[in-house]
Amino acid sequence: DSADVNSCLAQKRREPNMATVVEKSTKERLLSVLDDLEVLSRELIEMLALSRSQKLPQTGEDTQILELLVQRDRVFQELMEVAQQQGKVHQEMQLLEKEVEKRDSDIQQLQKQLKEAEHILATAVYQAKEKLKSIDKARKGSISSEEIIKYAHRISASNAVCAPLNWVPGDPRRPYPTDLEMRSGMLGHMANLPTNGVNGHLPGDALAAGRLPDVLTPHYPWQSSDVSVGLLPPHHGNDFGLEPPGHNKENEDDVEAMSTDSSSSSSDSD
């Protein structure tokens, strides 16, 4: 028993030197002090029990053990205070770790939003560059409004678009396309088309009635129904054995007169 006490005393003497060599953790120091308290307490209890049973006088060794016990208890209380402080620090560290995780999540979310904004901005910049290229190209090939107005006056000066307000039959200023222009157009090629009424061809009922369909009917005020009848190919009426309504010699003379006037006006304009 005295050997255990001596070892505790020796350990007490060696503690400062060992602390300088190897710094132990608070847990290890607490366990070491608890072991010392356990040994000293057991030794003191055994000595008191032995001296009471044998009624031996106290030699002073128990007083020495009691002093060691009080000293180790003081060290234990100091270590407990250190442990409590370290526990508070550990709790603060855990709170800080949670806060760091939350901030990290916020940073990742912001990073994702920044990437989306970067993509949108890159697209907007690309579109802006393309628009600038188009604007530059349009500026290089731009036509002034004065040239457009001059061109419009040049077209309207020949009365190829509309007739003058004071136009009368026989006026050399043409209010409509010439015969050559009419023959080179779609109506001029109608005589070469079959009469089955399929794919844009003239339907049979329209041919039988001696009139053009509504799609091909002229909508100009200077184009009368007689001219529309005259546009039909001559062989359609013979195929069906029908005469167009109102078709007589006088109408034919009128159509020939208008054709003659149109030819003379086109030649005069040339």
Stockholm file with secondary structure:
# STOCKHOLM 1.0

chainA/1-270         DSADVNSCLAQKRREPNMATVVEKSTKERLLSVLDDLEVLSRELIEMLALSRSQKLPQTGEDTQILELLVQRDRVFQELMEVAQQQGKVHQEMQLLEKEVEKRDSDIQQLQKQLKEAEHILATAVYQAKEKLKSIDKARKGSISSEEIIKYAHRISASNAVCAPLNWVPGDPRRPYPTDLEMRSGMLGHMANLPTNGVNGHLPGDALAAGRLPDVLTPHYPWQSSDVSVGLLPPHHGNDFGLEPPGHNKENEDDVEAMSTDSSSSSSDSD
#=GR chainA/1-270 SS CHHHHHHHHHHHHHHHHHHHHSCCCHHHHHHHHHHHHHHHHHHHHHHHHHHHHHTCCCCSHHHHHHHHHHHHHHHHHHHHHHHHHHHHHHHHHHHHHHHHHHHHHHHHHHHHHHHHHHHHHHHHHHHHHHHHHHHHHHHHTCCCHHHHHHHHHHHHHTTSSSCCTTCCTTCSSCSSCCHHHHHTSTGGGGGGSCSSCCTTCCCHHHHHTTCCCTTTSCCCTTSCHHHHHHTSCHHHHHHHTCCCTTCCHHHHHHHHHHHHHHHHHHHHHC
#=GC SS_cons         CHHHHHHHHHHHHHHHHHHHHSCCCHHHHHHHHHHHHHHHHHHHHHHHHHHHHHTCCCCSHHHHHHHHHHHHHHHHHHHHHHHHHHHHHHHHHHHHHHHHHHHHHHHHHHHHHHHHHHHHHHHHHHHHHHHHHHHHHHHHTCCCHHHHHHHHHHHHHTTSSSCCTTCCTTCSSCSSCCHHHHHTSTGGGGGGSCSSCCTTCCCHHHHHTTCCCTTTSCCCTTSCHHHHHHTSCHHHHHHHTCCCTTCCHHHHHHHHHHHHHHHHHHHHHC
//
